[in-house]
Amino acid sequence: MSTSTSPLATPFPDMASVAGVTLRVARAHYKTWDRTDLTLAELAPGTTVAGVLTRSKCPSPEVEWCRAALVLGQARALVVNAGNSNAFTGHRGRAAVEAIAAQAAAQLGCQPSDVFVASTGVIGVPLPIDKAQAGVAAAFAAPEAGWRDAAETIGTTDTYPKGASATAVVDGRTVTIAAIIKGSGMIAPDMATMLGFVFTDAAVEAPFLQAALAAANARTFSCITVDGDTSTSDTVLAFATGAAGNTPLADDDSSGADAFRAALADVCRQLALLVVRDGEGATKLIEVTVEGAESDTSAHRIALSIANSPLVKTAIAGEDANWGRVVMAVGKAGEPAERDRLSILFGATRVARDGLAVEGYDEAPVAAHLKGQEVQIGVDLGLGEGRATVWTCDLTHGYISINADYRS
């Protein structure tokens, strides 16, 4: 974790424990830092699992391992390594993942495929098997840890720990959802974002858990961007222990299915915004809403074009209401748009309409809005009913400083 906290940081929330989940942290010494860097989550027998994983064509061995294990739909443990992504490491990287899974499985008396593994950090350096195994052994021997401990342990360039929780009534029982996430840079998910882990005591059949997570992801993790770069290791996993004792959720007709979906989506949205608030070098959270597009998909693509534009992001960093840069980003998106129907808002103030600046608009409220830590950009294309919202952050010199020095 960085020693300089983002100005957009929020306090770590009070989060209840989840029955069937035991957290432990340890030092594997992946880097020369004085901190824990390996998280272990032990999961009760019968735990189901779902996940969304990066679509990068250069995924880490951990992503490939999780993708194969998800087909079986069951889990007994999660091991997360911080400081080394183990990506682009060939057979040595695969061997490290297999060794971790085998070690944890032997300890728990389960199959290696019941152990999920994720790693984050520098690309191109094989995960040292000796350090990994020593870290796993230390974790199993460590006392139980809390959510904040686990959240801090999985971080890399993160400046603060990130967690979120919610409850829902399912089949007459109150179930808990608690989650942690890490992410600060290399954020432009093509499925999820960096490493996020969701735990619930609800009983949920794996196919329904997968459907609920995928739907939540589409509206949250896949709607954030910091720098336009999709990681080789992006992973979000959801584990359901069943300890709440409800009748297992099997489909949308199950008692409490809607409430569970809503609570899961709420947790995922909280986590997604926490990642953007910790964008490397960020000083402002930016919400981009596009409406009036020909379709929701088209609106989403245009919104991302705006959110990923260095010119837009630097203008917001400089508190400059340069709406021409928004026009540029709409035009380059490759989606249907008509200049003379386009209108743009900063906050609640419309600054452009029908392809022209709004004559005589008052710039004072716009300037005041841009000085705040949360900025809204609105675009109306005037073509249809399509709508989308994405979140990003401004682009400052801090981003350059962090990434220029990343490997050191």
C-alpha positions as CSV (number, residue, x, y, z in Angstrom):
1,M,0.0,0.0,0.0
2,S,1.2,3.5,-0.8
3,T,2.0,5.8,2.1
4,S,0.3,8.8,0.4
5,T,-3.4,8.4,0.6
6,S,-5.7,9.5,-2.3
7,P,-7.6,12.7,-1.6
8,L,-10.7,10.9,-2.7
9,A,-10.3,8.0,-0.2
10,T,-13.1,6.9,2.0
11,P,-12.8,5.2,5.4
12,F,-12.8,1.4,5.5
13,P,-16.3,0.3,6.5
14,D,-17.4,-1.8,9.4
15,M,-18.0,-5.2,7.9
16,A,-19.6,-8.2,9.6
17,S,-17.9,-11.6,9.3
18,V,-19.3,-14.1,6.8
19,A,-20.0,-17.5,8.3
20,G,-18.0,-20.2,6.5
21,V,-15.1,-17.8,5.6
22,T,-11.9,-17.6,7.6
23,L,-9.3,-15.0,6.6
24,R,-5.6,-15.2,7.3
25,V,-2.6,-13.1,6.1
26,A,1.1,-13.7,6.0
27,R,4.4,-12.4,4.6
28,A,5.8,-14.3,1.6
29,H,8.4,-11.5,1.1
30,Y,7.7,-11.2,-2.7
31,K,9.3,-7.7,-2.5
32,T,11.6,-5.9,-0.2
33,W,8.7,-4.4,1.9
34,D,7.8,-4.7,5.5
35,R,4.2,-5.9,5.1
36,T,2.0,-8.9,4.6
37,D,1.6,-9.9,1.0
38,L,-0.3,-13.1,0.9
39,T,-4.0,-13.5,1.8
40,L,-5.7,-16.9,2.4
41,A,-9.4,-17.4,2.6
42,E,-10.5,-20.8,3.9
43,L,-14.0,-21.7,2.7
44,A,-16.5,-24.1,4.2
45,P,-17.2,-27.4,2.4
46,G,-20.0,-26.9,-0.1
47,T,-19.1,-23.4,-1.0
48,T,-20.0,-22.5,-4.6
49,V,-18.1,-20.0,-6.7
50,A,-18.6,-17.8,-9.7
51,G,-16.2,-15.4,-11.5
52,V,-15.5,-12.9,-14.3
53,L,-12.0,-12.8,-15.7
54,T,-10.0,-10.7,-18.0
55,R,-10.4,-11.0,-21.7
56,S,-6.8,-10.1,-22.3
57,K,-5.1,-12.3,-24.8
58,C,-2.0,-12.4,-22.5
59,P,-3.6,-13.6,-19.3
60,S,-1.7,-14.8,-16.2
61,P,-1.5,-18.5,-15.3
62,E,-3.7,-17.7,-12.3
63,V,-6.5,-16.5,-14.7
64,E,-6.2,-19.6,-16.7
65,W,-6.3,-21.7,-13.6
66,C,-9.4,-20.0,-12.2
67,R,-11.1,-20.2,-15.6
68,A,-10.7,-24.0,-15.6
69,A,-11.7,-24.3,-11.9
70,L,-14.8,-22.2,-12.3
71,V,-16.4,-24.9,-14.6
72,L,-16.7,-27.1,-11.5
73,G,-18.4,-24.5,-9.5
74,Q,-17.0,-25.3,-6.1
75,A,-14.3,-23.8,-3.8
76,R,-12.5,-24.5,-0.5
77,A,-9.8,-21.8,-0.6
78,L,-8.5,-18.6,-2.1
79,V,-4.9,-17.6,-2.1
80,V,-4.0,-14.1,-3.3
81,N,-0.3,-12.9,-3.8
82,A,0.6,-9.2,-4.0
83,G,3.8,-7.8,-5.5
84,N,4.2,-10.2,-8.4
85,S,1.5,-10.8,-11.0
86,N,3.2,-14.0,-12.3
87,A,2.0,-13.0,-15.8
88,F,4.0,-13.7,-18.9
89,T,6.1,-16.2,-17.1
90,G,5.6,-19.4,-19.1
91,H,5.8,-22.8,-17.6
92,R,7.4,-21.5,-14.4
93,G,4.4,-19.4,-13.7
94,R,2.1,-22.3,-14.2
95,A,4.2,-24.5,-11.9
96,A,3.9,-21.9,-9.2
97,V,0.1,-21.8,-9.4
98,E,-0.1,-25.6,-9.4
99,A,2.3,-25.8,-6.3
100,I,0.2,-23.2,-4.4
101,A,-3.1,-25.1,-5.2
102,A,-1.6,-28.5,-4.3
103,Q,-0.2,-27.2,-1.0
104,A,-3.5,-25.6,0.1
105,A,-5.5,-28.6,-1.1
106,A,-3.3,-31.0,0.9
107,Q,-3.9,-28.8,4.0
108,L,-7.6,-28.8,3.6
109,G,-8.1,-32.3,2.3
110,C,-9.7,-31.2,-1.0
111,Q,-8.9,-31.2,-4.7
112,P,-6.4,-28.6,-6.1
113,S,-9.2,-27.4,-8.4
114,D,-11.1,-26.3,-5.3
115,V,-8.3,-23.8,-4.6
116,F,-8.5,-20.5,-6.4
117,V,-5.3,-18.4,-6.9
118,A,-4.8,-14.8,-7.9
119,S,-1.7,-12.6,-8.1
120,T,-1.0,-8.9,-8.8
121,G,2.1,-6.8,-9.3
122,V,4.9,-6.7,-11.8
123,I,4.5,-8.5,-15.1
124,G,7.2,-10.8,-16.4
125,V,8.8,-12.1,-13.2
126,P,8.0,-15.7,-12.2
127,L,6.4,-16.1,-8.8
128,P,9.1,-17.7,-6.6
129,I,7.7,-21.1,-5.6
130,D,9.8,-21.3,-2.4
131,K,8.5,-17.9,-1.2
132,A,4.9,-18.8,-2.2
133,Q,4.9,-22.1,-0.4
134,A,6.5,-20.5,2.7
135,G,3.8,-17.8,2.6
136,V,1.0,-20.3,2.3
137,A,2.4,-22.4,5.2
138,A,2.7,-19.2,7.3
139,A,-0.9,-18.2,6.4
140,F,-2.3,-21.5,7.6
141,A,-0.5,-21.1,10.9
142,A,-1.5,-17.4,11.3
143,P,-4.3,-16.2,13.5
144,E,-7.6,-15.3,11.9
145,A,-7.5,-11.8,10.2
146,G,-10.2,-9.2,9.6
147,W,-11.5,-7.7,6.4
148,R,-9.3,-4.7,6.6
149,D,-6.2,-6.8,7.1
150,A,-7.0,-8.8,4.0
151,A,-7.8,-5.7,1.9
152,E,-4.5,-4.1,2.9
153,T,-2.6,-7.3,2.1
154,I,-3.9,-7.6,-1.5
155,G,-3.0,-4.0,-2.4
156,T,0.0,-2.9,-4.6
157,T,-0.1,0.8,-5.7
158,D,-3.4,1.2,-3.8
159,T,-3.3,4.1,-1.3
160,Y,-6.1,2.8,0.9
161,P,-7.9,-0.5,1.6
162,K,-11.2,-1.1,-0.1
163,G,-14.2,-3.0,1.2
164,A,-18.0,-3.0,0.9
165,S,-20.9,-5.0,2.3
166,A,-24.6,-5.4,2.2
167,T,-27.4,-7.6,3.5
168,A,-30.5,-9.1,1.9
169,V,-33.5,-11.1,3.0
170,V,-33.4,-14.5,1.2
171,D,-36.0,-17.2,1.9
172,G,-36.8,-15.4,5.2
173,R,-33.2,-15.3,6.4
174,T,-30.9,-12.3,6.5
175,V,-27.8,-13.0,4.5
176,T,-24.5,-11.1,4.4
177,I,-22.4,-10.1,1.4
178,A,-18.9,-8.7,2.2
179,A,-16.2,-8.0,-0.3
180,I,-12.7,-6.5,-0.8
181,I,-11.0,-5.3,-3.9
182,K,-7.6,-3.9,-5.0
183,G,-7.0,-1.6,-8.0
184,S,-5.5,1.8,-8.7
185,G,-3.9,1.7,-12.1
186,M,-4.1,-0.5,-15.3
187,I,-7.9,-0.1,-15.0
188,A,-10.1,-0.4,-18.0
189,P,-11.8,-3.7,-17.4
190,D,-13.0,-5.8,-20.2
191,M,-15.0,-7.9,-17.7
192,A,-14.0,-7.0,-14.2
193,T,-11.3,-5.0,-12.5
194,M,-8.0,-6.0,-11.0
195,L,-8.6,-8.3,-8.1
196,G,-12.0,-8.4,-6.3
197,F,-13.4,-11.0,-4.0
198,V,-17.0,-11.3,-2.8
199,F,-18.1,-13.6,0.0
200,T,-21.6,-14.4,1.1
201,D,-23.2,-16.8,3.6
202,A,-26.2,-17.3,1.3
203,A,-26.7,-20.6,-0.3
204,V,-26.6,-20.0,-4.0
205,E,-26.2,-22.6,-6.8
206,A,-23.2,-21.9,-8.9
207,P,-25.1,-21.2,-12.2
208,F,-27.3,-18.6,-10.6
209,L,-24.3,-17.0,-8.7
210,Q,-22.5,-16.7,-12.1
211,A,-25.5,-15.1,-13.7
212,A,-25.9,-12.6,-10.9
213,L,-22.3,-11.7,-10.8
214,A,-22.1,-11.3,-14.6
215,A,-25.1,-9.0,-14.5
216,A,-23.7,-6.9,-11.7
217,N,-20.3,-6.7,-13.4
218,A,-21.8,-5.3,-16.6
219,R,-23.2,-2.3,-14.7
220,T,-20.3,-1.7,-12.4
221,F,-16.8,-3.1,-12.9
222,S,-17.1,-2.9,-16.7
223,C,-18.2,0.7,-16.4
224,I,-15.0,2.1,-14.8
225,T,-11.7,3.2,-16.3
226,V,-8.6,4.9,-14.9
227,D,-6.2,4.8,-17.8
228,G,-7.7,2.7,-20.6
229,D,-5.4,-0.3,-19.9
230,T,-6.8,-3.8,-19.2
231,S,-4.8,-5.9,-16.9
232,T,-3.4,-9.4,-17.6
233,S,-4.7,-10.5,-14.2
234,D,-8.2,-8.9,-13.8
235,T,-10.3,-11.3,-11.7
236,V,-13.5,-11.0,-9.7
237,L,-14.6,-14.1,-7.8
238,A,-17.8,-14.6,-5.7
239,F,-18.0,-17.3,-3.1
240,A,-21.2,-18.5,-1.4
241,T,-20.8,-20.7,1.7
242,G,-24.4,-21.6,2.3
243,A,-24.0,-21.1,6.0
244,A,-27.1,-18.9,6.3
245,G,-29.2,-22.0,5.8
246,N,-31.6,-20.6,3.2
247,T,-33.1,-22.8,0.4
248,P,-30.4,-22.5,-2.3
249,L,-31.0,-19.8,-4.8
250,A,-31.4,-21.6,-8.1
251,D,-33.0,-19.1,-10.5
252,D,-34.9,-15.8,-10.5
253,D,-38.0,-17.5,-9.3
254,S,-36.3,-18.5,-6.0
255,S,-37.4,-16.7,-2.8
256,G,-35.2,-13.7,-2.3
257,A,-33.5,-13.9,-5.7
258,D,-34.2,-10.3,-6.6
259,A,-33.0,-9.0,-3.2
260,F,-29.8,-11.0,-3.5
261,R,-29.1,-9.7,-7.0
262,A,-29.7,-6.1,-5.8
263,A,-27.4,-6.5,-2.8
264,L,-24.7,-8.1,-4.9
265,A,-25.0,-5.3,-7.5
266,D,-24.8,-2.7,-4.7
267,V,-21.6,-4.2,-3.3
268,C,-20.0,-4.3,-6.8
269,R,-20.9,-0.7,-7.5
270,Q,-19.4,0.4,-4.2
271,L,-16.2,-1.5,-4.9
272,A,-16.0,-0.2,-8.5
273,L,-16.2,3.4,-7.3
274,L,-13.6,2.8,-4.6
275,V,-11.2,1.7,-7.3
276,V,-11.8,4.9,-9.4
277,R,-11.4,7.0,-6.3
278,D,-8.0,5.5,-5.9
279,G,-7.0,6.0,-9.5
280,E,-3.2,6.6,-9.7
281,G,-2.7,10.3,-9.1
282,A,-6.4,11.1,-9.1
283,T,-7.8,14.2,-7.5
284,K,-11.3,14.1,-8.9
285,L,-14.0,11.4,-9.5
286,I,-15.7,11.9,-12.9
287,E,-19.1,10.5,-13.8
288,V,-19.9,10.5,-17.5
289,T,-23.5,9.9,-18.5
290,V,-24.5,9.6,-22.1
291,E,-28.2,9.5,-23.1
292,G,-30.1,9.8,-26.3
293,A,-27.9,7.2,-28.1
294,E,-29.2,4.7,-30.6
295,S,-28.6,1.9,-28.1
296,D,-27.3,1.3,-24.6
297,T,-24.2,-0.4,-26.1
298,S,-23.6,2.7,-28.3
299,A,-24.0,5.0,-25.3
300,H,-21.5,2.9,-23.3
301,R,-18.9,3.1,-26.0
302,I,-19.3,6.8,-26.3
303,A,-19.1,7.3,-22.6
304,L,-15.9,5.3,-22.4
305,S,-14.4,7.3,-25.3
306,I,-15.0,10.4,-23.2
307,A,-13.8,8.8,-20.0
308,N,-10.6,7.5,-21.5
309,S,-9.6,10.7,-23.3
310,P,-6.4,12.2,-21.9
311,L,-7.5,15.6,-23.1
312,V,-10.8,15.4,-21.3
313,K,-9.2,14.0,-18.1
314,T,-6.4,16.7,-18.1
315,A,-9.0,19.4,-18.7
316,I,-10.9,18.2,-15.6
317,A,-7.6,18.1,-13.6
318,G,-7.0,21.7,-14.6
319,E,-10.7,22.6,-13.8
320,D,-11.2,23.8,-17.3
321,A,-14.7,23.5,-18.8
322,N,-13.3,22.7,-22.2
323,W,-16.5,21.1,-23.7
324,G,-14.8,21.0,-27.1
325,R,-12.8,18.1,-25.8
326,V,-16.0,16.2,-25.0
327,V,-17.2,16.9,-28.5
328,M,-14.0,15.5,-29.8
329,A,-14.3,12.3,-27.8
330,V,-17.9,11.8,-28.9
331,G,-16.9,12.2,-32.5
332,K,-14.0,9.7,-32.4
333,A,-16.0,7.0,-30.7
334,G,-17.1,5.6,-34.0
335,E,-20.8,5.4,-32.9
336,P,-23.8,7.2,-34.4
337,A,-23.8,10.9,-33.5
338,E,-25.1,14.1,-35.2
339,R,-23.3,17.3,-34.4
340,D,-26.3,19.5,-34.6
341,R,-28.3,17.4,-32.1
342,L,-25.6,17.1,-29.5
343,S,-25.8,18.8,-26.1
344,I,-23.3,18.8,-23.2
345,L,-23.6,19.5,-19.5
346,F,-21.1,20.1,-16.8
347,G,-22.9,19.4,-13.5
348,A,-26.4,20.8,-13.9
349,T,-25.3,23.5,-16.4
350,R,-25.9,23.0,-20.1
351,V,-22.9,24.5,-22.0
352,A,-23.6,23.4,-25.5
353,R,-26.8,22.6,-27.4
354,D,-27.7,21.7,-31.0
355,G,-24.0,21.8,-32.1
356,L,-23.3,25.3,-30.6
357,A,-22.3,26.8,-27.3
358,V,-25.3,27.9,-25.2
359,E,-25.3,31.7,-25.8
360,G,-24.6,33.6,-22.6
361,Y,-24.5,30.6,-20.3
362,D,-23.3,31.4,-16.8
363,E,-19.8,29.9,-16.3
364,A,-19.7,30.6,-12.6
365,P,-21.6,27.5,-11.5
366,V,-19.5,25.4,-14.0
367,A,-16.3,26.7,-12.5
368,A,-17.6,26.0,-9.0
369,H,-18.6,22.5,-10.0
370,L,-15.2,21.7,-11.5
371,K,-13.4,22.8,-8.3
372,G,-15.1,20.0,-6.4
373,Q,-13.8,16.5,-6.0
374,E,-16.8,14.9,-7.9
375,V,-17.5,16.1,-11.4
376,Q,-20.4,15.1,-13.7
377,I,-20.3,15.3,-17.5
378,G,-23.5,14.8,-19.4
379,V,-24.0,14.2,-23.1
380,D,-27.4,14.0,-24.9
381,L,-27.1,12.7,-28.5
382,G,-30.8,13.3,-29.3
383,L,-31.0,10.1,-31.4
384,G,-32.7,7.4,-29.3
385,E,-33.3,5.9,-25.9
386,G,-29.8,4.4,-25.3
387,R,-28.2,5.4,-22.0
388,A,-25.0,4.5,-20.1
389,T,-23.0,5.8,-17.2
390,V,-19.3,5.2,-16.6
391,W,-16.8,6.5,-14.0
392,T,-13.3,7.6,-14.3
393,C,-10.8,10.0,-12.7
394,D,-8.7,13.0,-13.8
395,L,-5.2,12.6,-15.2
396,T,-2.5,14.3,-13.3
397,H,1.3,14.3,-13.1
398,G,0.9,11.9,-10.2
399,Y,0.0,9.1,-12.6
400,I,3.2,9.6,-14.5
401,S,5.3,9.6,-11.4
402,I,3.8,6.4,-10.0
403,N,4.2,4.5,-13.3
404,A,7.6,5.8,-14.2
405,D,8.9,4.4,-10.9
406,Y,6.7,1.3,-10.7
407,R,9.3,-1.5,-10.9
408,S,11.6,0.1,-8.4
